Amino acid sequence: MYKLTVKGFKYGLNAVLSGFKYDFRSKRYFNNEKRDNDYICIDSIRRSDIRKVKLKKPIVIHYHIFWKDKRSDRMNIASAFDKSFQDALQKTGVLENDSWKHVINATFDFDVDRENPRVEIVIEELNEGTEKYEVFFKDEFDLKGV
């Protein structure tokens, strides 16, 4: 288990999606909001102990998001953060890839903290071949009658 806190995360999904711009000179799209989110996550990873780790086993990422207010909906914040954080794990070399093989699942909890908005993260490494969540859903739900 690895623990990490990210402070200063700015933009939810709506801001990221509306931030795409096209540069006619370079013929490329760019997005300052996504870039800023990524840099905040990269900086937090580089300042933590996880920077020395190379995750080889499949992982589950648990996020506890403390947002500044309730004006943004939860999944806008969560999806933008999850994307930026997993990209940052790859860019720093901590995670090889963010594919289904490497990142099994992500969980989210939410609270409001006006004084200290942040995201507390726990990365849980699973044993190879663990199908923890698949087994849970198969045992817990019977969908035959649906």
C-alpha positions as CSV (number, residue, x, y, z in Angstrom):
1,M,0.0,0.0,0.0
2,Y,1.3,3.4,-0.9
3,K,-0.2,6.7,0.3
4,L,0.0,10.1,-1.3
5,T,-1.8,13.5,-1.0
6,V,-2.3,15.9,-3.9
7,K,-3.0,19.5,-3.2
8,G,-3.9,22.3,-5.6
9,F,-5.9,20.3,-8.2
10,K,-7.9,22.9,-10.1
11,Y,-10.1,21.7,-13.0
12,G,-13.0,19.3,-13.3
13,L,-14.0,17.5,-16.5
14,N,-16.2,20.4,-17.8
15,A,-13.2,22.8,-17.7
16,V,-10.9,20.2,-19.2
17,L,-13.3,19.4,-22.1
18,S,-14.0,23.1,-22.9
19,G,-10.3,23.9,-22.7
20,F,-9.3,22.2,-26.0
21,K,-7.9,24.6,-28.5
22,Y,-6.4,24.2,-31.9
23,D,-3.2,25.9,-33.0
24,F,-3.2,26.4,-36.7
25,R,0.5,27.0,-36.9
26,S,1.5,23.8,-35.3
27,K,-1.6,21.9,-36.5
28,R,-2.1,20.5,-33.0
29,Y,-4.6,20.5,-30.2
30,F,-3.6,21.6,-26.8
31,N,-5.3,21.9,-23.4
32,N,-3.9,24.1,-20.7
33,E,-6.3,22.9,-18.1
34,K,-5.4,19.2,-18.6
35,R,-1.7,20.1,-18.6
36,D,-2.0,22.1,-15.3
37,N,-3.8,19.1,-13.7
38,D,-1.1,16.7,-14.9
39,Y,1.7,18.9,-13.6
40,I,0.1,19.2,-10.2
41,C,-0.1,15.4,-10.0
42,I,3.4,14.9,-11.3
43,D,4.8,17.4,-8.8
44,S,3.0,15.6,-5.9
45,I,4.4,12.2,-7.1
46,R,7.9,13.6,-7.3
47,R,7.7,15.0,-3.8
48,S,6.4,11.8,-2.3
49,D,8.1,8.4,-1.4
50,I,6.2,6.7,-4.3
51,R,8.6,8.3,-6.8
52,K,11.1,5.5,-6.0
53,V,8.6,2.7,-6.7
54,K,8.0,0.8,-9.9
55,L,4.6,-0.8,-9.7
56,K,4.7,-4.2,-11.4
57,K,1.5,-5.9,-10.1
58,P,-2.0,-4.8,-10.9
59,I,-3.3,-2.0,-8.7
60,V,-6.5,-0.5,-7.3
61,I,-6.4,3.2,-6.6
62,H,-8.6,4.6,-3.8
63,Y,-9.3,8.3,-3.9
64,H,-10.7,10.4,-1.1
65,I,-11.5,13.8,-2.7
66,F,-11.9,16.8,-0.4
67,W,-13.2,19.5,-2.7
68,K,-13.6,23.2,-1.8
69,D,-17.4,23.3,-2.3
70,K,-20.4,21.4,-3.7
71,R,-20.8,23.4,-6.9
72,S,-19.1,20.8,-9.1
73,D,-20.7,17.4,-9.5
74,R,-18.6,14.5,-8.1
75,M,-17.9,12.6,-11.2
76,N,-16.7,15.6,-13.1
77,I,-14.0,16.1,-10.4
78,A,-13.3,12.4,-10.1
79,S,-12.9,11.6,-13.8
80,A,-10.6,14.6,-14.5
81,F,-8.5,13.7,-11.4
82,D,-8.3,10.0,-12.2
83,K,-7.2,10.6,-15.8
84,S,-4.5,13.2,-14.8
85,F,-3.3,11.1,-11.9
86,Q,-2.9,7.9,-13.9
87,D,-1.2,9.8,-16.7
88,A,1.2,11.3,-14.1
89,L,2.0,7.8,-12.7
90,Q,3.0,6.8,-16.2
91,K,5.0,10.0,-17.0
92,T,7.0,9.7,-13.7
93,G,7.8,6.0,-14.5
94,V,5.9,4.7,-11.4
95,L,3.4,2.8,-13.5
96,E,4.2,1.1,-16.8
97,N,0.7,1.7,-18.3
98,D,-2.8,2.6,-17.2
99,S,-4.5,-0.2,-19.2
100,W,-7.0,-2.7,-17.8
101,K,-4.2,-5.1,-17.1
102,H,-2.4,-2.7,-14.8
103,V,-5.2,-0.7,-13.2
104,I,-8.0,-3.0,-12.1
105,N,-10.3,-0.4,-10.5
106,A,-10.6,3.0,-8.8
107,T,-12.8,3.9,-5.9
108,F,-13.9,7.3,-4.9
109,D,-15.0,9.0,-1.6
110,F,-16.0,12.7,-1.4
111,D,-16.1,15.3,1.3
112,V,-16.0,19.1,1.4
113,D,-13.0,20.9,3.0
114,R,-13.1,24.7,2.3
115,E,-9.8,25.3,4.2
116,N,-7.7,22.5,2.8
117,P,-9.0,21.0,-0.5
118,R,-6.9,17.9,-1.5
119,V,-7.1,14.4,-2.8
120,E,-5.8,11.6,-0.5
121,I,-4.8,8.5,-2.5
122,V,-4.0,5.0,-1.5
123,I,-2.6,2.7,-4.1
124,E,-3.1,-1.0,-3.4
125,E,-1.1,-3.6,-5.2
126,L,-2.8,-6.9,-5.9
127,N,-1.3,-10.3,-6.4
128,E,-0.9,-11.5,-9.9
129,G,-4.1,-13.1,-11.2
130,T,-6.3,-11.6,-8.5
131,E,-9.8,-11.1,-9.8
132,K,-11.0,-9.6,-6.6
133,Y,-13.7,-7.4,-7.9
134,E,-15.0,-9.8,-10.6
135,V,-15.5,-12.5,-7.9
136,F,-17.2,-10.0,-5.6
137,F,-19.7,-9.0,-8.3
138,K,-20.4,-12.6,-9.3
139,D,-21.1,-13.7,-5.7
140,E,-22.9,-10.6,-4.6
141,F,-25.4,-10.1,-7.4
142,D,-27.7,-12.5,-9.2
143,L,-28.8,-10.9,-12.5
144,K,-30.7,-13.9,-13.9
145,G,-34.1,-12.4,-13.0
146,V,-33.3,-9.0,-14.6
